[in-house]
Amino acid sequence: MNGFSFCTPSKTDFIPFTDGPDSFKTLLQELVAFYPKHTFAATQVVYYSQPSTFVPTPLFDAKVLPSYLRFYGEIEKSHHLDYEELEEQAQIQVYALPTRIDAHLKEIIVPVYTCHYNSILYRNISSISKELDGGTQLYIHLQSKGLDLYLVEKSTVLFQNHFKIQNEDEFLYYVFFVVEQYKLQAEDFQIYFLGEIPSFKSYYQAIKQYHTPIQFKENTLTSAIDIDQHPAPFMAQSSY
């Protein structure tokens, strides 16, 4: 909620809000006006708002949408709920998004695709886990002041959640909280970071004190992108 990233195949820029979310419409209009019409064949909007959660498709009922996020506290009045289907994974993602920003995007950009970043993560992790020879993997997605954890066993997601973090100590707390809850021994699972990002080097070093080896799964150009360009660098080259 402190800005937005504009990504093209050749460039990635982070545009901070100058006056909170209220400045979003003006900044977006200026950005779009900079490029000649028909520069881009299609536009995809990826939301990073929280909270979000997954519901198995057979258990989903759109009539009780708010109930799926009831454990995350009260949803802000400036937000509304939406959902999308991950057909191959048989999951429905339910998430909250800022109503005014959503309206401005649809008015100014008219996106061809709209999704939540967790849907992209879920699909990527499902694809990676299918390539591995079974076992248990803990996938870690770091972003600016945030952490996503996916615990996967034999291509099945056992646990997924997002945590706010400020430093390496908080990062280690949440990672090993999940490890402890699932009673995992060091030899029982592998840790995979999504992307090897220069800004997060201290986090990689911190976890190596307690668990080795760690491995990295990267998207194209991920290692060249830093959080001053995109607060969630691994996602900068990801597509719907």
C-alpha positions in Angstrom: 0.0 0.0 0.0 3.0 2.3 -0.3 3.3 2.4 -4.1 3.2 0.2 -7.2 5.6 -1.4 -9.6 5.4 -1.1 -13.3 7.1 -4.0 -15.1 7.7 -4.5 -18.8 9.9 -7.1 -20.5 12.9 -4.7 -20.5 12.3 -2.5 -17.4 11.0 -2.6 -13.8 10.3 0.5 -11.8 8.8 1.1 -8.3 6.7 4.3 -8.0 6.1 5.2 -4.4 2.9 7.0 -3.3 3.7 10.7 -2.7 0.6 11.3 -0.6 -0.6 7.8 0.4 -3.0 5.8 -1.7 -4.9 9.1 -2.6 -2.1 10.0 -5.0 -2.4 6.7 -6.9 -4.8 7.9 -9.6 -2.7 10.9 -10.5 0.6 8.8 -10.6 -1.0 6.1 -12.7 -2.5 8.7 -15.2 1.0 10.3 -15.5 2.6 6.9 -16.1 0.1 5.8 -18.8 0.4 9.2 -20.5 4.1 8.8 -20.8 3.8 5.9 -23.2 2.3 6.3 -26.7 -1.1 4.6 -27.2 -1.0 0.9 -28.2 2.5 0.5 -26.8 1.4 -2.6 -24.9 -0.7 -5.4 -26.4 -1.9 -6.5 -22.9 -1.8 -5.5 -19.3 -1.8 -7.6 -16.2 -2.6 -6.3 -12.7 -1.2 -8.3 -9.7 -2.5 -7.4 -6.3 -0.3 -7.7 -3.2 -3.1 -6.8 -0.7 -3.7 -8.8 2.5 -5.3 -10.9 3.8 -5.7 -13.8 1.4 -6.3 -17.5 1.8 -7.1 -20.6 -0.2 -10.2 -22.8 0.0 -10.5 -26.2 -1.7 -12.8 -25.9 -4.6 -15.3 -28.5 -3.5 -15.7 -26.6 -0.2 -16.1 -23.1 -1.7 -19.4 -21.2 -1.6 -19.4 -17.6 -2.8 -22.4 -16.8 -0.6 -20.2 -17.0 2.5 -17.2 -15.2 1.2 -16.4 -13.2 4.4 -16.3 -16.3 6.5 -13.1 -17.5 4.8 -11.1 -14.6 6.1 -12.8 -14.4 9.6 -9.6 -15.6 11.4 -7.6 -12.7 9.9 -9.4 -10.0 11.9 -11.7 -7.3 10.7 -11.4 -6.4 7.0 -10.7 -2.7 6.4 -13.8 -0.7 5.3 -11.8 0.7 2.4 -11.4 -2.9 1.0 -13.8 -5.4 -0.6 -13.5 -9.1 -1.1 -12.9 -11.0 -4.3 -11.8 -14.5 -5.4 -10.3 -16.4 -8.3 -10.0 -20.0 -9.2 -6.8 -22.0 -9.6 -8.4 -24.8 -11.7 -5.4 -27.1 -11.9 -4.7 -26.9 -8.2 -8.5 -27.3 -7.3 -8.2 -24.2 -5.1 -10.1 -20.9 -4.8 -8.2 -17.9 -3.5 -10.2 -15.4 -1.5 -8.6 -12.0 -0.8 -9.3 -8.4 0.2 -8.3 -5.6 -2.1 -8.5 -1.8 -1.9 -11.8 -0.6 -3.5 -10.7 2.8 -4.7 -7.4 1.6 -6.2 -9.2 -1.3 -7.9 -11.6 1.1 -9.5 -8.9 3.5 -10.7 -7.0 0.6 -12.3 -10.0 -0.7 -14.2 -10.8 2.9 -15.3 -7.3 3.9 -16.5 -5.6 0.7 -17.6 -8.4 -1.7 -18.3 -6.3 -4.8 -17.5 -6.6 -8.0 -19.6 -5.7 -10.2 -16.6 -6.2 -9.5 -12.9 -4.9 -11.8 -10.1 -3.4 -11.9 -6.7 0.3 -12.6 -6.3 -0.4 -15.6 -4.1 -2.1 -17.3 -7.0 1.1 -16.9 -9.0 3.1 -18.2 -6.1 0.9 -21.2 -5.6 1.1 -22.2 -9.3 4.9 -21.7 -9.4 5.4 -23.8 -6.3 3.0 -26.5 -7.5 5.0 -26.7 -10.8 8.4 -26.8 -9.0 7.3 -29.5 -6.5 6.1 -31.8 -9.3 9.6 -31.7 -10.7 11.2 -32.9 -7.5 11.3 -36.5 -6.3 8.6 -36.3 -3.6 9.7 -35.5 0.0 8.9 -32.4 1.9 9.9 -28.8 0.9 9.5 -25.5 2.6 9.3 -22.7 0.1 10.2 -19.2 1.3 9.2 -16.0 -0.6 10.7 -12.9 0.8 9.4 -9.4 0.0 9.9 -6.0 1.6 8.8 -6.4 5.2 7.0 -9.6 4.4 7.4 -13.4 4.2 5.3 -16.1 2.5 5.7 -19.7 3.6 4.5 -22.8 1.7 5.1 -26.2 3.2 4.6 -28.9 0.5 4.7 -32.7 0.8 4.5 -34.9 -2.3 3.2 -31.9 -4.3 0.4 -31.2 -1.8 0.4 -27.9 0.0 0.1 -28.6 3.8 0.5 -25.0 5.0 0.5 -21.5 3.5 0.6 -18.1 5.2 1.9 -14.6 5.0 3.7 -12.9 7.8 4.9 -9.3 8.4 8.6 -9.1 9.4 11.0 -6.3 10.2 14.3 -8.2 10.6 16.1 -11.5 10.5 15.0 -12.6 14.0 11.4 -12.3 13.1 12.0 -14.1 9.9 13.7 -17.0 11.7 10.9 -17.1 14.3 8.2 -17.7 11.7 10.2 -20.2 9.6 11.0 -22.4 12.6 7.6 -22.0 14.1 6.2 -23.8 11.1 9.0 -26.4 11.3 8.2 -27.0 14.9 4.4 -27.2 14.4 4.9 -29.9 11.8 7.6 -31.7 13.9 10.1 -31.6 11.0 13.7 -32.8 11.6 16.4 -31.1 9.6 17.0 -34.2 7.5 13.3 -34.5 6.7 12.8 -31.4 4.5 14.5 -29.1 2.0 14.4 -25.3 2.0 13.8 -23.5 -1.3 14.0 -19.7 -1.6 12.0 -18.2 -4.5 14.7 -16.1 -6.1 18.1 -15.1 -4.9 17.8 -11.4 -4.2 20.8 -9.2 -3.2 18.7 -7.3 -0.6 17.9 -10.5 1.3 21.4 -11.8 1.6 21.4 -11.4 5.4 18.3 -13.6 5.6 20.0 -16.4 3.7 23.0 -16.2 5.9 20.8 -16.2 9.1 19.0 -19.4 8.2 22.3 -21.2 7.2 23.2 -21.1 10.9 20.3 -23.5 11.6 19.6 -25.4 8.4 21.8 -26.4 5.4 21.7 -26.8 2.5 19.4 -24.1 1.2 18.5 -23.9 -2.5 17.2 -21.2 -4.8 14.5 -21.3 -7.5 14.7 -18.3 -9.7 12.7 -16.6 -12.4 14.3 -14.9 -15.4 16.4 -11.9 -14.3 15.4 -12.3 -10.7 18.9 -11.9 -9.3 19.3 -8.6 -11.1 16.2 -7.0 -9.5 16.3 -5.4 -6.1 13.6 -4.1 -3.7 14.2 -0.5 -4.8 12.7 -1.6 -8.2 10.1 -4.0 -7.0 9.2 -4.7 -3.3 8.7 -8.4 -4.2 11.5 -9.0 -6.7 10.7 -12.6 -7.5 7.4 -11.6 -8.8 8.7 -8.9 -11.2 9.2 -11.5 -14.0 6.3 -13.8 -13.1 3.2 -14.0 -15.3 -0.3 -15.1 -14.7 
